[in-house]
Amino acid sequence: MNTPLTNQPIRVGVLGFGGLGQAAAKLLSSKREMILVAIADQNGYAYSTEGLNTQACITTYQNQGTIGHLEAFGTLSNNSIQDLIQVTGDTVDGYFLALPNLPNDFIPSVAKEFIQAGWQGVLVDAIKRTSAVEQLLSMKDELQAAGITYMTGCGATPGLLTAAAALAAQSYAEIHNVVITFGVGIANWEAYRATVREDIGHMPGYSVEAARAMTDAEVEALLDQTDGVLTLENMEHADDVMLEVAGICSRDRVTVGGVVDTRNPKKPLSTNVKITGRTFEGKISTHTFTLGDETSMAANVCGPAFGYLKAAQELRQRGISGLFTAAEIMPKFVK
Ligand SMILES: NC(=O)c1ccc[n+]([C@@H]2O[C@H](COP(=O)([O-])OP(=O)(O)OC[C@H]3O[C@@H](n4cnc5c(N)ncnc54)[C@H](O)[C@@H]3O)[C@@H](O)[C@H]2O)c1
């Protein structure tokens, strides 16, 4: 049985244990309402019904390359997600998919694995591309029939900023445009390989496939040319389809761009979303929601991801399954 809404902490798994997966584990270690019981990376998984020790997991992953080596609780596997689903069954209430979406249908294919396994519960991703969220939207009926409550696009952007745009839209009778500008600073690109590769895929002359095929040396050579800074404009970002599906504005009114500094944890610019519209009195105005510069990408992705996981768990308890986005549902604050 899945955990009831009250009393018991929600039993959570994290798929992918790179930059965001490890940050997710650290964040969960201070929560009472959630307990981290399962982790999978590319070469193994770890599982304990009593909860996993975050520091032991991170040390094992960083020193030995996979969580599969975790003493007492780790298992090596080339099919870690499928194996983990089989081993844990319904003892995990929900998973955060902190996986690379490389290729662009990888995370939707993981969702299919959960459906095929007959697993029921909550899934949350922080997918970024419009075309990837569209693949999940097309699986809505399948997810609903399977009894899975799936929240897509629930990181920072898409995610927190898309939700802020949806809230800001309430002042207006008509939305003219939504402009998202993000600044990300990380100390080194190796800590967030998938994020950086996926960002390179947005640059002129690159694609998801080209970025995926690049060797580490090629990524470093590219970053050397730009002093570690990636400037991204008019990105294919799912905030557009999410705001469209939520009925707020058509996707062509949404633009996303940003600057990623891969050699300095200080944000190169303040992340913000500007929502311009016309009020019922005919006034044109702009709301701006700006993230504090001291908040990291990890905080702004993992916080919302678990806030949406909690919201999805509450929907599930009320018998609601299917596919939802960060623009449709308010995240719940996780204590
Ligand atoms: N929405 C947002 O605001 C936002 C922001 C940043 C990152 N992201 C997304 O978060 C995701 C994770 O990024 P990251 O930089 O933390 O990644 P990363 O490269 O640091 O880590 C990826 C992890 O996934 C694991 N993995 C890879 N293939 C696997 C497989 N087949 N089975 C099991 N595990 C597998 C790897 O072993 C690794 O532990 C990316 O898709 C990125 O786009 C979203």
The ligand as a Gaussian input file, in Angstrom:
#p B3LYP/6-31G(d) Opt

LIG

0 1
 N       13.899000      22.206000     -15.179000
 C       15.004000      22.731000     -14.698000
 O       14.972000      23.843000     -14.187000
 C       16.307000      21.998000     -14.771000
 C       17.469000      22.645000     -14.366000
 C       18.653000      21.935000     -14.380000
 C       18.674000      20.615000     -14.804000
 N       17.537000      20.017000     -15.219000
 C       17.539000      18.637000     -15.715000
 O       17.926000      17.732000     -14.698000
 C       18.456000      16.544000     -15.292000
 C       19.659000      16.050000     -14.508000
 O       20.748000      16.910000     -14.701000
 P       22.169000      16.733000     -13.950000
 O       23.038000      17.815000     -14.477000
 O       21.947000      16.577000     -12.484000
 O       22.675000      15.335000     -14.544000
 P       24.083000      14.593000     -14.277000
 O       24.716000      14.340000     -15.587000
 O       24.873000      15.321000     -13.232000
 O       23.624000      13.204000     -13.630000
 C       22.871000      12.271000     -14.337000
 C       22.713000      11.003000     -13.489000
 O       21.839000      10.114000     -14.191000
 C       22.382000       8.809000     -14.161000
 N       21.936000       8.046000     -15.332000
 C       22.248000       8.249000     -16.639000
 N       21.669000       7.303000     -17.412000
 C       20.968000       6.505000     -16.568000
 C       20.179000       5.337000     -16.746000
 N       19.970000       4.808000     -17.962000
 N       19.625000       4.746000     -15.646000
 C       19.822000       5.248000     -14.412000
 N       20.561000       6.361000     -14.184000
 C       21.125000       6.967000     -15.250000
 C       23.891000       9.024000     -14.165000
 O       24.557000       7.878000     -13.660000
 C       24.001000      10.234000     -13.238000
 O       24.020000       9.790000     -11.897000
 C       18.751000      16.918000     -16.752000
 O       17.810000      16.299000     -17.589000
 C       18.563000      18.421000     -16.799000
 O       18.065000      18.908000     -18.006000
 C       16.350000      20.682000     -15.192000

